[in-house]
Amino acid sequence: MIKPSWFLCALLTPLLASCSPPSGRYQEATVSTSDGRLCFGVPDTRETRSAPPEIVTIGVSVVGQSRYPMWRRIFMEEKRPKRTLPPDQCIPYASGPTPAPPLQVGTYYQVLLSGSTPSGPEKGGAGRKRVFIACFHLRQATDGSELKPVVLNCYKARRSAVPAA
């Protein structure tokens, strides 16, 4: 005889599993500098090397205020082909037609790149949604010449103060 608790568990397991996002949808973005400018990219994975994601939007906000990005770039609104982003390239902060305020030492920021894997016949013509997220703060370089990004866990960024320089 099947116990009612086992039966209930067997019924609910598929429902609970369907509530989680598909594997690989959320990934860590990269935060670096290129030519002295803050720059955002995708991780170096087998997927991003073989089929660089098509980025639709990128936005930077203060952690906890992602609804109000201080800078956002929407590539679909620009008169250009889709923006593919291989892992060896990055999108500089404040690039594009939208102006952006300077980022400050002492503040946690979050970058979010949204897009999808390229569609193709092997995927049934549909790409897979991808979201790349990273949290960071800026620290003055030891020689004082520029600000360097320090990437950290977004959960920690929401719960703690920015460390002193």
Sine and cosine of phi, psi and omega as CSV:
sin_phi,cos_phi,sin_psi,cos_psi,sin_omega,cos_omega
0.00,0.00,0.66,-0.75,0.01,-1.00
-1.00,0.05,0.78,-0.63,0.03,-1.00
-0.96,0.29,0.59,-0.80,-0.02,-1.00
-0.84,0.54,-0.59,0.81,-0.02,-1.00
-0.91,0.41,-0.60,0.80,0.04,-1.00
-0.93,0.36,-0.64,0.76,0.01,-1.00
-0.89,0.46,-0.70,0.71,0.02,-1.00
-0.89,0.46,-0.69,0.73,0.02,-1.00
-0.88,0.47,-0.68,0.73,0.01,-1.00
-0.89,0.45,-0.57,0.82,0.02,-1.00
-0.96,0.28,-0.62,0.78,-0.09,-1.00
-0.99,0.13,-0.41,0.91,-0.06,-1.00
-0.84,0.55,-0.75,0.66,0.03,-1.00
-0.88,0.47,-0.55,0.83,0.01,-1.00
-0.92,0.39,-0.69,0.72,0.00,-1.00
-0.92,0.39,-0.63,0.78,0.00,-1.00
-0.91,0.41,-0.54,0.84,-0.03,-1.00
-0.96,0.29,-0.22,0.97,0.00,-1.00
-0.99,0.13,-0.28,0.96,-0.02,-1.00
-1.00,0.05,0.49,-0.87,-0.01,-1.00
-0.94,0.34,0.41,-0.91,0.04,-1.00
-0.87,0.49,0.52,-0.85,0.00,-1.00
-0.84,0.54,0.71,-0.71,0.05,-1.00
1.00,0.03,-0.10,0.99,-0.02,-1.00
-0.90,0.44,-0.73,0.68,-0.02,-1.00
-0.98,-0.20,0.82,-0.57,-0.01,-1.00
-0.70,-0.72,0.28,-0.96,-0.02,-1.00
-0.99,0.15,0.77,-0.64,0.09,-1.00
-0.98,0.20,0.31,-0.95,0.10,-1.00
-0.97,-0.23,0.57,-0.82,0.04,-1.00
-0.78,-0.63,0.84,-0.55,-0.05,-1.00
-0.52,-0.86,-0.15,-0.99,0.15,-0.99
-0.84,-0.54,0.55,-0.84,0.05,-1.00
-0.63,-0.77,0.84,-0.54,-0.05,-1.00
0.81,0.59,0.61,0.79,0.04,-1.00
0.98,0.20,0.09,1.00,0.01,-1.00
-0.92,-0.38,0.58,-0.82,0.09,-1.00
-0.91,0.42,0.67,-0.74,-0.15,-0.99
-0.60,-0.80,0.61,-0.79,-0.09,-1.00
-0.85,-0.53,0.64,-0.77,-0.04,-1.00
-0.53,-0.85,-0.21,-0.98,0.00,-1.00
-0.94,-0.34,0.39,-0.92,-0.02,-1.00
-0.93,0.36,0.38,-0.93,0.03,-1.00
-1.00,0.04,1.00,-0.03,0.01,-1.00
-0.84,-0.54,0.20,-0.98,0.04,-1.00
-0.85,0.53,-0.67,0.75,-0.02,-1.00
-0.90,0.44,-0.75,0.66,-0.07,-1.00
-0.95,0.32,-0.43,0.90,0.08,-1.00
-0.96,0.27,-0.68,0.73,-0.07,-1.00
-0.98,0.18,-0.53,0.85,-0.01,-1.00
-0.58,-0.81,0.99,0.11,-0.02,-1.00
-0.81,0.59,0.69,-0.72,-0.03,-1.00
-0.92,0.39,0.50,-0.87,0.11,-0.99
-1.00,-0.02,0.91,-0.42,-0.06,-1.00
-1.00,0.04,0.77,-0.63,-0.01,-1.00
-0.99,-0.14,-0.72,0.70,0.01,-1.00
-0.64,-0.77,0.41,-0.91,0.15,-0.99
-0.66,-0.75,0.63,-0.78,0.01,-1.00
-0.52,-0.85,0.54,-0.84,0.07,-1.00
-0.84,-0.54,0.73,-0.68,0.02,-1.00
-0.63,-0.78,0.26,-0.96,0.15,-0.99
-0.94,0.33,0.66,-0.75,0.00,-1.00
-0.82,0.58,0.72,-0.69,-0.01,-1.00
1.00,0.01,-0.10,0.99,0.00,-1.00
-0.80,-0.60,0.63,0.78,-0.10,-0.99
-0.91,0.42,-0.32,0.95,0.07,-1.00
-0.93,0.36,-0.33,0.95,-0.07,-1.00
-0.83,-0.56,0.96,0.28,-0.02,-1.00
-0.90,0.44,0.62,-0.79,0.05,-1.00
-0.99,0.15,-0.35,0.94,0.11,-0.99
-0.53,-0.85,0.71,-0.70,0.04,-1.00
-0.59,-0.81,0.61,-0.79,0.07,-1.00
-0.78,-0.62,0.82,-0.57,-0.01,-1.00
-0.93,-0.38,0.96,-0.28,-0.10,-1.00
-0.93,0.36,-0.46,0.89,0.02,-1.00
-0.90,0.43,-0.44,0.90,-0.01,-1.00
-0.99,0.14,-0.24,0.97,-0.01,-1.00
-1.00,0.04,0.56,-0.83,-0.03,-1.00
-0.99,0.11,0.95,0.33,0.01,-1.00
-0.45,-0.89,0.26,-0.97,0.03,-1.00
-0.90,0.43,0.17,-0.98,0.00,-1.00
-0.83,0.56,0.54,-0.84,-0.04,-1.00
-1.00,-0.09,0.99,-0.12,0.10,-1.00
-1.00,0.09,0.55,-0.84,-0.09,-1.00
-0.74,-0.68,1.00,-0.08,0.09,-1.00
-0.95,0.32,0.32,-0.95,-0.08,-1.00
-0.91,0.41,-0.28,0.96,0.01,-1.00
-1.00,-0.02,0.11,0.99,0.05,-1.00
-0.85,-0.53,0.25,-0.97,0.04,-1.00
-0.51,-0.86,0.27,-0.96,0.01,-1.00
-0.96,-0.27,0.88,-0.47,-0.02,-1.00
-0.93,0.37,0.58,-0.81,0.09,-1.00
-0.87,0.49,0.67,-0.74,0.05,-1.00
0.95,0.32,0.24,0.97,0.07,-1.00
-0.98,0.19,0.36,-0.93,0.03,-1.00
1.00,-0.07,-0.15,-0.99,-0.13,-0.99
-0.98,0.22,-0.25,0.97,-0.08,-1.00
-1.00,-0.08,0.82,-0.57,0.04,-1.00
-0.93,0.37,0.39,-0.92,-0.01,-1.00
-0.66,-0.75,0.61,-0.79,0.05,-1.00
-0.96,0.29,0.41,-0.91,0.06,-1.00
-0.92,0.38,0.58,-0.81,0.06,-1.00
-0.99,0.12,0.50,-0.86,-0.13,-0.99
-0.90,-0.43,0.54,-0.84,0.17,-0.98
-0.92,0.38,0.62,-0.78,0.05,-1.00
0.99,-0.12,0.16,0.99,0.01,-1.00
-0.76,-0.65,0.66,-0.75,0.12,-0.99
-1.00,0.05,0.71,-0.71,0.02,-1.00
-0.86,-0.52,0.36,-0.93,0.08,-1.00
-0.78,-0.63,0.72,-0.70,0.12,-0.99
-0.93,-0.37,0.63,-0.78,0.01,-1.00
-0.70,-0.71,0.87,-0.50,0.09,-1.00
-0.94,-0.33,0.78,-0.63,-0.04,-1.00
-0.85,-0.52,0.67,-0.74,0.01,-1.00
-0.09,-1.00,-0.51,-0.86,0.00,-1.00
-0.39,-0.92,0.30,-0.95,0.13,-0.99
-0.95,0.31,0.47,-0.88,0.01,-1.00
-0.88,0.47,0.58,-0.81,0.05,-1.00
-0.99,0.15,0.44,-0.90,0.02,-1.00
-0.25,-0.97,0.23,-0.97,-0.04,-1.00
-0.88,0.48,-0.53,0.85,0.00,-1.00
-0.94,0.34,-0.27,0.96,0.02,-1.00
-0.96,-0.29,0.23,0.97,-0.01,-1.00
0.96,0.27,0.35,0.94,0.05,-1.00
0.99,0.15,0.04,1.00,-0.03,-1.00
-0.86,-0.51,0.73,-0.68,0.09,-1.00
-0.99,0.17,0.18,-0.98,0.03,-1.00
-0.95,-0.30,0.71,-0.70,-0.01,-1.00
-0.89,0.46,0.68,-0.74,0.04,-1.00
-0.71,-0.70,0.67,-0.74,0.05,-1.00
-0.76,-0.65,0.82,-0.57,-0.01,-1.00
-0.92,-0.39,0.83,-0.56,-0.09,-1.00
-0.77,-0.64,0.60,-0.80,0.14,-0.99
-0.49,-0.87,0.52,-0.85,0.12,-0.99
-0.92,-0.39,0.55,-0.83,-0.07,-1.00
-0.38,-0.93,0.25,-0.97,0.21,-0.98
-0.69,-0.73,0.17,-0.99,-0.04,-1.00
-0.95,-0.32,0.61,-0.79,0.04,-1.00
-0.77,-0.64,0.65,-0.76,0.03,-1.00
-0.91,0.41,0.73,-0.68,0.05,-1.00
-0.88,0.48,0.45,-0.89,-0.06,-1.00
-0.86,0.51,-0.53,0.85,0.04,-1.00
-1.00,0.07,-0.03,1.00,0.06,-1.00
0.97,0.25,0.11,0.99,-0.10,-1.00
-0.98,0.20,-0.53,0.85,-0.06,-1.00
-0.44,-0.90,0.17,-0.99,0.07,-1.00
-1.00,-0.06,0.69,-0.73,0.01,-1.00
-0.93,-0.38,0.68,-0.73,0.04,-1.00
-0.98,0.20,0.60,-0.80,0.11,-0.99
-0.85,-0.52,0.93,-0.37,-0.04,-1.00
-1.00,0.09,0.64,-0.77,0.02,-1.00
-0.55,-0.83,0.19,-0.98,0.03,-1.00
-0.90,0.44,0.75,-0.66,-0.05,-1.00
-0.90,0.44,-0.53,0.85,0.04,-1.00
-0.89,0.45,-0.69,0.72,0.01,-1.00
-0.90,0.43,-0.62,0.78,-0.01,-1.00
-0.89,0.46,-0.57,0.82,0.00,-1.00
-0.96,0.28,-0.37,0.93,-0.14,-0.99
-0.95,-0.30,-0.07,1.00,-0.08,-1.00
-0.69,-0.72,0.26,-0.96,0.05,-1.00
-1.00,0.09,0.44,-0.90,0.03,-1.00
-0.91,0.41,0.75,-0.66,0.00,-1.00
-0.90,0.44,0.51,-0.86,0.02,-1.00
-0.91,0.42,0.52,-0.85,-0.06,-1.00
-0.93,0.38,0.00,0.00,0.00,0.00
